[in-house]
Amino acid sequence: MCDEQQKPMCEPLIDAARAGELLKLHPKTVKRMAQAGELPGTKIGRVWRFRESSLDAWLDGRLKFPCHPSPEEKGSKLQ
């Protein structure tokens, strides 16, 4: 039988090393960006923790609104 008072499972948290693997960044860069508020994460004690879904959403937002023009845009301005 299913317990109706059962809490839903929380998304597992990952450490800076795993976040760095996913984002192709060094773990120290991940920690620095999280400390600066540039990357979604939370510090639990002395350890930074991240949700994969939050990192994915952050990355998706960065890809939709790039800071630099695409190569096609650069090429069209040069012609």
C-alpha positions in Angstrom: 0.0 0.0 0.0 1.1 3.5 -0.7 1.4 5.9 2.3 -0.5 9.0 1.6 1.7 11.1 3.9 4.8 10.1 2.0 6.8 13.2 0.9 7.8 13.4 -2.7 11.5 12.6 -3.4 13.8 15.6 -3.6 16.1 16.1 -6.6 19.5 14.9 -5.5 22.1 17.6 -5.1 25.5 17.4 -6.9 28.8 18.8 -5.8 31.0 21.3 -7.7 33.1 18.6 -9.3 30.0 17.0 -11.0 28.6 20.5 -11.8 31.9 21.3 -13.5 31.7 18.1 -15.5 28.3 19.0 -16.7 29.2 22.6 -17.6 32.7 21.8 -18.8 34.2 24.1 -16.2 36.8 23.6 -13.5 35.2 23.0 -10.0 36.9 26.1 -8.7 35.3 28.2 -11.4 31.9 26.7 -10.5 32.4 27.6 -6.9 33.6 31.1 -7.7 30.6 31.7 -10.0 28.2 30.4 -7.4 29.8 32.6 -4.7 29.3 35.6 -7.0 25.7 34.7 -7.6 26.3 34.0 -11.3 25.4 30.3 -11.0 22.5 28.8 -9.1 23.7 26.9 -6.1 23.6 26.8 -2.3 26.3 26.4 0.2 25.6 23.8 2.9 28.3 24.1 5.5 31.5 24.5 3.6 30.3 22.6 0.5 28.6 24.0 -2.6 25.7 22.0 -3.8 23.8 22.3 -7.1 20.6 20.9 -8.7 21.2 19.5 -12.2 17.8 20.9 -13.3 18.8 24.4 -12.1 22.1 24.3 -14.0 20.3 23.1 -17.1 17.9 26.0 -16.9 20.7 28.4 -16.3 22.6 27.1 -19.3 19.5 27.1 -21.5 18.9 30.8 -20.6 22.5 31.6 -21.5 22.2 29.9 -24.8 19.0 31.8 -25.7 20.5 35.2 -24.8 24.2 35.0 -25.8 26.4 37.9 -24.8 28.3 37.7 -28.1 27.0 37.7 -31.7 27.0 34.5 -33.6 29.6 33.9 -36.3 26.9 34.5 -38.9 26.1 37.9 -37.4 29.8 38.9 -37.4 30.2 37.8 -41.0 27.2 39.8 -42.2 28.6 43.0 -40.6 31.9 42.6 -42.3 30.5 42.4 -45.8 
